[in-house]
């Protein structure tokens, strides 16, 4: 849930070159927030694509991601969950990094993953379970539709912590 603190505290700012104080209205706050999100739209786009890429991986490929993701099985869900935060997800479409026509398919994919029962989030069955096979196929199809050729996880926005 997004809280608009501007509404709660009636943010006041000083006008440039003036001693007047002006109250910022809701639409100005929304516009400021929108611009801030727009500044990070490539990051939000990368999160969506990375999430889909991770969902194409089998356990062998996910295991190779341990230095980057630490717990790849947990990251399958966490990456997806973050990528689909409404304000971030919508920013990608508003900035036309992904065509609007793919929005519902992506939301349906997220819903499908959300509906996977907890007992199926098990490393031992990830490669053999029909639901997981279907998820991998669906992620692959979406990436193809989005014209994403590489299946390499983009580490450009990732901080890697090396163990000594």
C-alpha positions as CSV (number, residue, x, y, z in Angstrom):
1,X,0.0,0.0,0.0
2,X,1.3,3.4,-0.9
3,X,0.8,6.2,1.6
4,X,0.8,9.7,0.4
5,X,2.6,11.5,3.2
6,X,2.0,14.8,1.6
7,X,-1.7,14.5,2.4
8,X,-1.0,13.6,6.0
9,X,1.3,16.4,6.8
10,X,0.4,19.1,4.2
11,X,3.9,19.5,3.0
12,X,5.0,23.1,2.8
13,X,7.9,24.3,0.6
14,X,9.5,27.7,0.1
15,X,9.2,29.2,-3.3
16,X,12.5,29.9,-5.0
17,X,13.5,33.6,-4.7
18,X,10.6,34.3,-2.4
19,X,9.8,34.3,1.2
20,X,6.3,33.0,0.6
21,X,5.4,29.5,1.7
22,X,3.2,27.5,-0.6
23,X,1.2,24.4,0.1
24,X,1.8,21.6,-2.4
25,X,-1.4,20.1,-3.6
26,X,-2.0,16.4,-4.2
27,X,-1.6,16.6,-8.0
28,X,1.8,18.3,-7.6
29,X,2.9,15.5,-5.1
30,X,1.7,12.9,-7.5
31,X,3.7,14.5,-10.4
32,X,6.8,14.7,-8.2
33,X,6.5,11.0,-7.3
34,X,5.8,10.1,-11.0
35,X,9.0,11.9,-12.1
36,X,11.0,10.1,-9.4
37,X,9.7,6.8,-10.6
38,X,10.3,7.7,-14.2
39,X,14.0,8.3,-13.3
40,X,14.3,4.6,-12.3
41,X,12.1,3.1,-15.1
42,X,14.9,1.1,-16.6
43,X,15.5,-0.5,-13.2
44,X,11.9,-1.5,-13.0
45,X,11.9,-2.8,-16.5
46,X,15.0,-4.9,-15.7
47,X,13.2,-6.3,-12.6
48,X,10.3,-7.6,-14.8
49,X,12.6,-9.1,-17.4
50,X,14.9,-10.6,-14.7
51,X,12.0,-12.1,-13.0
52,X,10.7,-13.8,-16.1
53,X,14.3,-15.0,-16.9
54,X,14.6,-16.6,-13.5
55,X,11.3,-18.4,-14.0
56,X,12.7,-20.0,-17.2
57,X,15.6,-21.6,-15.2
58,X,15.7,-25.1,-14.0
59,X,17.5,-26.0,-10.7
60,X,20.9,-26.4,-12.4
61,X,20.6,-22.9,-13.8
62,X,19.2,-21.5,-10.6
63,X,22.0,-23.2,-8.6
64,X,24.6,-21.2,-10.7
65,X,22.9,-18.0,-9.5
66,X,23.8,-18.6,-5.8
67,X,26.7,-16.1,-5.9
68,X,24.3,-13.5,-7.1
69,X,21.0,-14.4,-5.5
70,X,22.1,-16.3,-2.4
71,X,18.8,-18.2,-2.2
72,X,17.5,-18.6,-5.8
73,X,14.2,-20.3,-4.8
74,X,13.3,-17.4,-2.5
75,X,14.4,-14.9,-5.2
76,X,12.0,-16.5,-7.7
77,X,9.2,-15.1,-5.7
78,X,10.8,-12.0,-4.2
79,X,12.0,-10.8,-7.6
80,X,8.6,-11.3,-9.1
81,X,6.8,-9.7,-6.2
82,X,9.0,-6.6,-6.4
83,X,8.7,-6.4,-10.2
84,X,5.0,-6.3,-10.0
85,X,4.6,-3.7,-7.3
86,X,1.8,-1.6,-8.9
87,X,3.4,1.8,-9.0
88,X,6.7,0.3,-10.4
89,X,4.9,-2.0,-12.9
90,X,2.7,0.8,-14.1
91,X,5.7,3.1,-14.6
92,X,7.2,0.7,-17.1
93,X,4.0,0.8,-19.2
94,X,3.5,4.5,-18.8
95,X,7.0,5.0,-20.2
96,X,6.3,2.5,-23.0
97,X,9.3,0.2,-22.2
98,X,6.7,-2.7,-22.6
99,X,3.8,-2.3,-24.9
100,X,0.4,-2.1,-23.0
101,X,-0.9,-5.1,-24.9
102,X,1.3,-7.4,-22.8
103,X,0.2,-6.0,-19.4
104,X,-2.6,-8.5,-18.8
105,X,-0.5,-11.5,-19.8
106,X,2.2,-10.4,-17.4
107,X,-0.4,-9.9,-14.6
108,X,-1.8,-13.4,-15.4
109,X,1.7,-14.8,-15.1
110,X,2.2,-13.2,-11.7
111,X,-1.2,-14.5,-10.6
112,X,-0.2,-18.0,-11.7
113,X,3.0,-17.9,-9.7
114,X,1.1,-16.5,-6.7
115,X,-1.3,-19.4,-6.8
116,X,1.5,-22.1,-6.5
117,X,0.8,-23.9,-3.3
118,X,3.5,-23.5,-0.6
119,X,4.3,-27.2,-0.6
120,X,5.4,-26.9,-4.3
121,X,8.1,-24.3,-3.4
122,X,10.5,-27.2,-3.0
123,X,13.9,-27.4,-4.7
124,X,13.5,-31.2,-5.1
125,X,10.4,-31.0,-7.4
126,X,11.2,-27.8,-9.3
127,X,12.4,-29.6,-12.4
128,X,9.8,-32.4,-12.4
129,X,6.5,-30.8,-11.2
130,X,4.0,-30.0,-14.0
131,X,3.0,-26.7,-12.5
132,X,6.7,-25.6,-12.5
133,X,7.2,-26.9,-16.0
134,X,4.2,-24.8,-17.1
135,X,5.6,-21.7,-15.3
136,X,8.9,-22.1,-17.1
137,X,7.2,-22.5,-20.5
138,X,4.9,-19.5,-19.8
139,X,7.9,-17.3,-18.8
140,X,9.8,-18.4,-21.9
141,X,6.7,-17.6,-24.1
142,X,6.4,-14.1,-22.5
143,X,10.1,-13.3,-23.1
144,X,9.8,-14.4,-26.7
145,X,6.7,-12.2,-27.1
146,X,8.6,-9.3,-25.6
147,X,11.5,-9.9,-28.0
148,X,14.0,-10.7,-25.3
149,X,16.6,-12.9,-26.8
150,X,19.0,-13.4,-23.9
151,X,18.2,-15.6,-21.0
152,X,21.0,-14.2,-18.9
153,X,20.0,-12.6,-15.7
154,X,21.0,-8.9,-15.8
155,X,23.2,-8.2,-12.8
156,X,23.6,-4.5,-13.5
157,X,21.5,-3.5,-10.6
158,X,22.7,-6.3,-8.2
159,X,25.1,-5.9,-5.3
160,X,27.1,-9.1,-5.0
161,X,28.5,-9.9,-1.5
162,X,31.4,-12.3,-1.7
163,X,32.1,-14.7,1.2
164,X,35.6,-14.8,2.5
